[in-house]
Amino acid sequence: MPLLETQARMVAALAVGAPTSTRGPALLLASRFAEFTDGMAQEAGDSSAALGWTGEATELAPAGGDPHLGSYALVRHALVPLYSGDAAATIAPAHRAQSSKRRWLLEPPGRRTARPPFGIPRSDGALCSPPDGPHQAPGFLGLPRNQ
């Protein structure tokens, strides 16, 4: 992690000092370095560093021409406490991401109109279930159905 953090800081410093003609792409690259460092810090179990790097990426991205990383950062801010076992702390940032004007950009194109997975709460509080009851999915996966 120390080497990656040093590289991310160096790219950000170079981006800030870059000539005007190349500053935007350099800041965008720096935001991606910060975003990657965020993920690696999370994988290493350092949640506070992960959130710090998410914030860094969020600050650099708009200056580099990426207006969408802010919504993504809200999702990251929701996931970090979730992975730490603090589900309650995920609610506020998840709601902010969900209400974001650009929330549709967070979903892959094929899933934008897809229904939520079975057994997952929908935004209205109801649970999704298969058309023929909750036993359809296990049978479909090759698992025995409860009769």
Order of alpha helices (4+ residues) and beta strands (2+ residues): alpha-alpha-alpha-alpha-alpha-alpha
